[in-house]
Amino acid sequence: MNAAQAQRVIESLRMGIPPDGFVRHFTVGRTTEIDGLTQQLQDQDGTVLLLKANYGSGKTHLLRYIREEALDHNYAVSSVTLDAKGVVRFNRMDQVFGAVCRGLEIPGASGEKGLRPFFDLLVKDVNNRDDTSIWRKISNNWKWDYSEELDSQAVFIALRAWATARADIQDLVEDWFSQPWVYKVRRNLYLELVENLRKFFRDPRPEYKFYMDNVFMFQTQGYEQSWAALRDFDRLACASGLKGLIILFDEFEDIITNLPNIAYQQDAFWNLFQFYSGKSFPGKTFYAVTPEFVEKCKIRLLLKGKWDYDFSRFEVLPTFEMSPLTTKELEELAKKILEAHAVAYDWEPDLKLKASQLQRIVRKAASSQIQDRARYAIVSVVKSLDELLQETL
């Protein structure tokens, strides 16, 4: 890493946050477990995996590790942080779909997020006009008049509109997909994305047909189109040369702690089971939870009198639990932090801080009886290096 990158890394570590782009570099020990996690990305089948770790003990780190690995393995990735008090409730698949669109990343896009880089990649592939490709079926021989090849008509209309290369239309599509629940006046979407673009295609459907079929709606009929759009995203990613779409859900405990009533929570549980079945979405999804997550779900249902609930559904959910870092592994991590700090601020901390001193800092932090001892050790090491640097100025 160069000095600018190293400074960003240290800024993240100073707050105990895994540094984007360099998570794998600061992942130490537990080789067998890491290999098992990486293997999940190499399997072709869809995956649902609950990533278990205590608060402050590595859940976000694991998700960011998977993000970096997935991008390197040529997947499209979307990172979603659940927030029932905001606008990302797991019982609302239209909100989940919007969050997926906002968090989309593709390999080689230099960290750019959102629908734009993904759709730009798709349209670029469409324009290659390979007669043997799936795009011929999707576009109906590039006429874009009508197609049943995709599960979501909204995705078909959005992709067709995006292919016109009009900036104002692309802005509208991006905003619509990022917050679909806001677009309640369907006629505006019809006029902008269909009627006013008819010089580019000849869609045979009358206007009322779009409304009758809920083409522009993501929240009707059990969020059917939200699920359909996610399936299409996975399929389109594969059609464009990627391996598929991976969705990472952080703060998944939110569905227990912040959803306001049991009905919403049951809907959220059902959506989790739908992801697990692989029929509603065939791609891979990962969820950051605490080790007690499943038991908390069961207790919540029992306290609300849901005695006849099929609790066995929770038991079949695959889990992955990373063991805590040992003191020796934290010492190895501290050496990596020291190296990054040296690059970031162009100095030689190893001349000022003996190995034994660094070891004592780590062991003191590691002996703390707190759940997030790893984070505390990282913050302590960075703080000590910062103080030492100030003394040398």
C-alpha positions in Angstrom: 0.0 0.0 0.0 1.1 3.6 -0.6 1.2 6.4 1.9 -2.3 7.6 1.1 -3.8 4.1 1.3 -1.9 3.5 4.6 -3.3 6.7 6.1 -6.8 5.6 5.3 -6.1 2.2 6.8 -4.8 3.7 10.0 -7.8 6.1 10.2 -10.1 3.0 10.1 -8.0 1.0 12.6 -7.8 4.0 14.9 -11.6 3.6 15.4 -11.4 -0.2 15.4 -13.1 -0.5 12.0 -11.8 -3.0 9.4 -10.1 -1.0 6.6 -11.9 -1.3 3.3 -9.8 -2.7 0.5 -7.2 -4.2 3.0 -9.3 -6.4 5.2 -7.6 -9.5 4.0 -4.2 -8.0 4.7 -5.2 -7.5 8.4 -6.8 -11.0 8.7 -4.5 -13.2 10.7 -4.6 -16.8 12.0 -7.4 -19.3 11.7 -6.3 -20.4 8.3 -8.5 -23.5 8.2 -11.6 -21.4 9.0 -10.7 -18.7 6.5 -10.2 -21.4 3.8 -13.6 -22.8 4.6 -15.2 -19.4 4.2 -13.4 -18.8 0.9 -14.6 -22.2 -0.3 -18.2 -20.9 0.0 -17.4 -18.5 -2.8 -16.0 -21.2 -5.1 -19.1 -23.4 -4.8 -21.5 -22.8 -7.7 -24.7 -23.4 -5.7 -26.5 -20.7 -3.8 -25.6 -20.2 -0.2 -27.2 -18.8 3.0 -24.7 -18.5 5.9 -25.1 -17.0 9.3 -21.8 -15.5 10.4 -21.6 -15.8 14.2 -19.5 -13.5 16.4 -20.1 -11.5 19.5 -20.6 -7.7 19.3 -17.3 -6.1 18.4 -15.6 -9.5 17.8 -15.4 -9.8 14.0 -18.8 -9.9 12.3 -18.3 -6.8 10.2 -14.7 -7.9 9.6 -15.9 -11.2 8.2 -18.4 -9.5 5.9 -15.8 -7.1 4.6 -13.4 -10.0 4.1 -16.1 -11.8 2.1 -16.7 -8.6 0.1 -13.1 -8.4 -1.0 -12.8 -12.1 -1.7 -16.1 -12.0 -3.7 -15.0 -9.1 -5.9 -11.7 -10.9 -6.6 -13.7 -14.0 -7.5 -15.6 -11.9 -10.1 -18.9 -11.6 -8.3 -21.2 -8.5 -8.1 -21.5 -7.7 -4.4 -24.0 -5.6 -2.4 -23.5 -4.7 1.3 -26.7 -4.0 3.1 -26.9 -2.6 6.7 -30.3 -3.3 8.2 -32.0 -0.5 10.0 -35.6 -1.0 11.0 -35.8 2.5 12.4 -34.7 3.9 9.1 -35.7 2.5 5.6 -34.1 -0.9 5.5 -36.5 -3.3 7.3 -36.0 -7.0 6.5 -39.7 -7.6 6.5 -40.0 -5.1 3.6 -38.4 -6.7 0.5 -38.9 -3.5 -1.5 -36.6 -1.7 1.0 -34.2 -4.6 0.9 -34.1 -4.4 -2.9 -33.6 -0.7 -2.8 -30.7 -1.1 -0.4 -29.2 -3.8 -2.6 -29.3 -1.4 -5.6 -27.6 1.4 -3.5 -24.8 -0.9 -2.3 -24.0 -2.7 -5.6 -20.4 -3.1 -6.5 -18.8 -4.9 -9.5 -15.1 -6.0 -10.0 -12.9 -3.3 -11.4 -15.2 -0.3 -10.7 -12.7 1.4 -8.3 -15.1 1.3 -5.3 -18.0 3.0 -7.2 -21.3 1.8 -5.8 -24.9 1.8 -7.0 -27.0 0.7 -9.9 -25.1 2.8 -12.4 -21.8 0.7 -12.7 -23.9 -2.5 -12.8 -26.3 -1.4 -15.5 -23.4 0.2 -17.5 -21.7 -3.2 -17.5 -24.9 -4.9 -18.7 -25.6 -2.4 -21.5 -22.0 -2.6 -22.7 -22.5 -6.4 -23.0 -25.9 -6.0 -24.7 -24.3 -3.8 -27.4 -21.8 -6.5 -28.3 -24.7 -8.2 -30.2 -23.5 -11.7 -30.0 -26.3 -13.7 -31.6 -25.7 -16.6 -29.3 -26.0 -14.6 -26.1 -28.9 -14.3 -23.7 -29.2 -10.7 -24.6 -30.8 -11.6 -27.9 -33.7 -13.3 -26.0 -33.9 -10.6 -23.4 -34.1 -7.8 -26.0 -36.2 -9.8 -28.5 -33.5 -9.5 -31.2 -32.6 -6.0 -29.9 -36.1 -4.7 -30.7 -36.8 -4.2 -27.0 -40.5 -4.3 -27.8 -41.5 -6.9 -25.2 -39.8 -9.9 -23.6 -40.8 -12.6 -21.1 -37.2 -13.7 -20.6 -36.7 -11.9 -17.3 -38.8 -12.5 -14.2 -39.3 -8.8 -13.5 -40.9 -6.5 -16.1 -39.6 -3.6 -14.1 -36.0 -4.7 -14.7 -36.7 -5.2 -18.4 -38.2 -1.7 -18.7 -35.4 -0.2 -16.7 -32.6 -1.9 -18.7 -34.3 -0.9 -22.0 -34.5 2.7 -20.9 -30.9 2.6 -19.7 -29.8 1.4 -23.1 -31.1 4.7 -24.6 -28.0 6.4 -23.0 -30.0 9.4 -21.9 -28.6 10.8 -18.7 -31.9 12.1 -17.3 -33.5 8.7 -17.9 -30.7 6.8 -16.3 -30.9 9.2 -13.2 -34.6 8.4 -13.0 -34.1 4.6 -13.2 -31.4 4.8 -10.6 -33.6 6.7 -8.2 -36.6 4.5 -8.8 -34.7 1.3 -8.1 -32.9 2.8 -5.1 -36.2 3.8 -3.3 -39.1 2.1 -5.2 -41.6 2.7 -2.4 -41.4 6.4 -3.1 -42.8 6.1 -6.6 -46.5 5.8 -5.9 -47.6 7.8 -9.0 -47.1 5.1 -11.6 -48.1 7.2 -14.6 -45.0 9.4 -14.2 -42.8 6.3 -14.7 -44.9 5.2 -17.6 -44.6 8.5 -19.4 -40.8 8.9 -18.8 -39.7 5.2 -19.3 -42.2 4.0 -21.9 -44.3 6.6 -23.7 -41.6 9.3 -24.2 -39.1 6.7 -25.4 -41.2 5.0 -28.1 -38.9 6.3 -30.8 -36.4 3.7 -29.5 -38.8 0.7 -29.4 -42.4 -0.3 -30.1 -43.9 -1.7 -26.9 -47.2 -3.2 -28.0 -48.9 -2.9 -24.5 -51.6 -0.3 -23.9 -51.0 2.0 -20.9 -53.6 0.3 -18.6 -51.8 -3.0 -19.0 -48.7 -1.6 -17.2 -50.9 -0.7 -14.2 -53.0 -3.8 -14.2 -49.8 -6.0 -14.1 -48.2 -3.8 -11.4 -45.2 -3.4 -13.7 -43.9 -0.4 -11.7 -44.6 -1.7 -8.2 -42.2 -3.6 -6.0 -44.4 -3.9 -2.8 -47.5 -5.7 -4.1 -48.4 -9.4 -4.2 -46.1 -10.3 -1.4 -43.2 -8.3 -2.8 -43.2 -10.6 -5.8 -41.4 -8.1 -8.1 -38.8 -7.3 -5.5 -37.8 -11.0 -5.4 -38.0 -11.3 -9.2 -35.7 -8.3 -9.6 -33.1 -9.8 -7.3 -33.3 -13.1 -9.3 -32.8 -11.1 -12.5 -29.8 -9.2 -11.1 -28.1 -12.5 -10.3 -28.9 -13.9 -13.8 -27.9 -10.7 -15.5 -24.6 -10.6 -13.6 -23.9 -14.1 -14.9 -24.9 -13.1 -18.5 -22.4 -10.2 -18.4 -19.5 -12.5 -17.4 -19.7 -12.3 -13.6 -20.3 -15.3 -11.4 -23.5 -13.9 -9.9 -24.6 -11.6 -7.1 -23.7 -11.9 -3.5 -25.6 -10.0 -0.8 -24.0 -9.2 2.6 -26.4 -8.3 5.5 -24.8 -6.5 8.4 -26.6 -5.7 11.7 -28.9 -8.7 11.1 -29.8 -8.8 14.8 -31.9 -5.7 13.9 -34.8 -7.9 13.0 -35.1 -8.9 16.6 -34.2 -5.8 18.4 -35.8 -3.0 16.3 -38.7 -4.4 14.4 -41.7 -3.1 16.3 -44.0 -6.1 16.4 -44.1 -9.9 16.1 -45.9 -9.9 12.8 -43.1 -7.9 11.2 -40.6 -10.2 12.7 -42.4 -13.3 11.4 -42.3 -11.7 8.0 -38.6 -11.1 8.4 -38.0 -14.7 9.5 -39.9 -15.9 6.5 -37.8 -13.8 4.1 -34.7 -15.4 5.6 -36.2 -18.8 5.0 -37.0 -17.8 1.4 -33.4 -16.9 0.8 -32.4 -20.2 2.2 -34.7 -22.2 -0.1 -32.9 -20.7 -3.1 -36.1 -20.5 -5.2 -36.8 -16.8 -4.6 -33.1 -15.9 -5.0 -30.5 -18.4 -6.3 -27.4 -16.4 -5.3 -25.4 -16.3 -2.1 -26.3 -14.3 1.0 -24.4 -13.9 4.2 -25.7 -12.5 7.6 -23.8 -11.1 10.5 -25.3 -12.4 13.8 -24.4 -13.1 17.4 -23.9 -16.7 18.5 -27.3 -16.6 20.3 -29.2 -15.3 17.3 -31.3 -18.4 16.7 -32.2 -18.9 20.3 -33.2 -15.2 20.5 -35.5 -15.7 17.6 -37.2 -18.8 19.2 -37.6 -17.0 22.5 -39.1 -14.0 20.9 -41.7 -16.2 19.2 -42.5 -18.1 22.3 -42.9 -15.0 24.4 -45.5 -13.8 21.9 -47.4 -17.1 22.1 -46.4 -18.5 18.8 -46.3 -22.1 20.1 -47.1 -23.8 16.8 -44.3 -22.1 14.9 -42.1 -24.5 12.9 -38.8 -23.9 14.9 -37.0 -26.5 12.9 -36.6 -24.0 10.1 -34.0 -22.2 12.2 -32.1 -25.4 12.8 -31.3 -26.1 9.2 -29.8 -22.6 8.5 -26.0 -23.1 7.9 -23.7 -21.2 10.3 -20.1 -20.2 10.4 -18.4 -19.2 13.6 -14.9 -17.8 13.7 -13.0 -18.6 16.8 -11.6 -15.6 18.8 -8.1 -14.4 18.0 -5.4 -15.7 20.3 -2.9 -13.4 22.0 -0.2 -14.6 19.6 -2.4 -13.8 16.6 -3.1 -10.3 18.0 0.6 -9.8 18.3 1.0 -10.8 14.6 -1.8 -8.3 13.8 0.0 -5.6 15.8 3.1 -6.0 13.6 1.0 -5.4 10.5 -0.4 -2.3 12.1 3.1 -1.0 12.9 4.2 -1.6 9.3 1.1 0.3 7.9 1.7 3.2 10.4 5.3 3.5 9.2 4.2 3.8 5.6 1.4 6.2 6.4 3.5 8.7 8.2 7.0 8.0 6.7 8.8 7.1 9.9 10.4 4.1 11.6 8.4 3.1 14.7 10.3 -0.1 15.1 13.4 2.0 16.1 11.4 3.6 18.9 9.2 0.8 20.0 10.9 -2.5 20.9 9.2 -5.8 20.0 8.9 -6.6 23.7 7.1 -3.2 24.3 4.7 -3.9 21.4 4.1 -7.3 22.9 3.2 -5.8 26.3 0.7 -3.4 24.8 -1.0 -6.2 23.0 -1.1 -8.6 26.0 -2.4 -5.9 28.3 -5.2 -5.2 25.9 -5.9 -8.9 25.3 -6.2 -9.6 29.0 -9.2 -7.2 29.2 -12.4 -9.0 30.2 -14.5 -7.5 27.4 -16.2 -9.0 24.4 -14.5 -6.8 21.8 -11.0 -7.5 23.1 -9.6 -7.7 19.5 -11.0 -4.3 18.7 -9.6 -2.9 21.9 -6.2 -4.3 21.2 -6.2 -2.8 17.7 -7.2 0.6 19.0 -4.6 0.4 21.8 -1.8 -0.4 19.4 -2.7 2.5 17.0 -3.0 4.9 20.0 0.4 3.9 21.3 2.0 4.4 17.8 0.2 7.8 17.5 1.6 9.0 20.8 5.1 7.8 20.0 5.0 9.6 16.7 4.0 12.8 18.4 7.0 12.5 20.7 9.4 12.3 17.8 8.1 15.4 16.0 
